[in-house]
């Protein structure tokens, strides 16, 4: 009876964290979908330009995702160990690192745009639309990176309600501003970028206020003199370096996807922009359980409760796969209607509809790797995350070039993407079965 009660408690805790995370995460692709719809109803060029420009920022910001993930894992373990000073030190050092990186992005924005423009194979006629978006949105860099830290710290505190409020607030502000600046003022790609800038700074102010009033004792425990103590950065930097390389591999994979689509044709690029909205919806929703796994596994590891950590992993994976089935059924039954929401272009809709079978397979094949990412972050098994991602990236690129002579560019890309996601999940499962909670 005691064992059943314990399982029920872990299950309740998981759902308490996961449900707000799912609602929070789904609001992110909602914003992307609104931007896509706003541009898709202007022209295929606007649609493709926002797709390319957004991917440029994915290249930049996904690679700094370690600021959230590393902060969550370290904070959750300190929370489980009831180490208030370590929680405050993680918040301070991660915030300082975020500001340093934001300044670096500002200084290097011109060469970064030139490099991204070249790597993404930006088609002729798209350059001005893409640059308008890029240089406008770059003003949000400090707010974006600091928000990664604050949200990661809140997740580590086992608090998913505040991130939900922040996400909803951010996206409401963003959508209102974007619709006004695009529909009323006619600012095009610059309008959706401005919406993001305003929303990021408004959300940052809200996040600071919420942390200050919710965790006053932990905020007051922070000492600015810690900024001079190099040893306080070492574990954060080690964890973050591994996550950075892992995330860089992920952005290379999706950057390659966009780049090859752009090189194929403007139609292929516009279609890719629409189809990847389906991946965004699935991945952000499933990440609700991955984020819950990060927080819970980290807490139980910090508290030295192996039973709690194992139970959190099993429940996260089970709920994640159940959600994957729901997404696959939705894409199968309503795929054509969903595609029509994003574009009025008949040729884009026709090509996108032919890929619905791949969209149906995507959640079933790809969900496991998202959940395992959360588990590995909670364990701070960042070296294993890095190594397995690199192997999967090699498999992805190899499968694309092997398939290309036998299929069209987009078909080869989608099959390779499924191979990439599936291979990641299989490798991570094997690593966990071999090493369990001792993974590093």
Secondary structure, DSSP 8 states (H G I E B T S, - for coil): -HHHHHHHHHHHHHHHHHHHHHHHHHHHHHHHHHHHHHHHTT-HHHHHHHHHHHHHHHHHHHTTTHHHHHHHHHHHHHHHTT-HHHHHHHHHHHHHHHHHHHHHHHHTHHHHHHHHHHHTT--TT-HHHHHHHHHHHGGGHHHHHHHHHHHHHHHHTT--HHHHHHHHHHHHHHHHHHHIIIIIS--HHHHHHHHHHHHHHHHHHHHHHHHHHH-HHHHHT--GGGGG-THHHHHHHHHHHHHHHHHHHHHHHHHHHHHHHHHH-HHHHHHHHHHHHHHHHHHHHHHHHHHHHHHHHHHHHHTT-HHHHHHHHHHHHHHHHHHHHHHHHHHHHHHHHHHHTT---HHHHHHHHTTHHHHHHHHHHHHHHHHHHHHHHHTT-HHHHHHHHHHHHHHHHHHHHHHHTTS-HHHHHHHHHHHHHHHHHHHHHHHHHHHGGG--
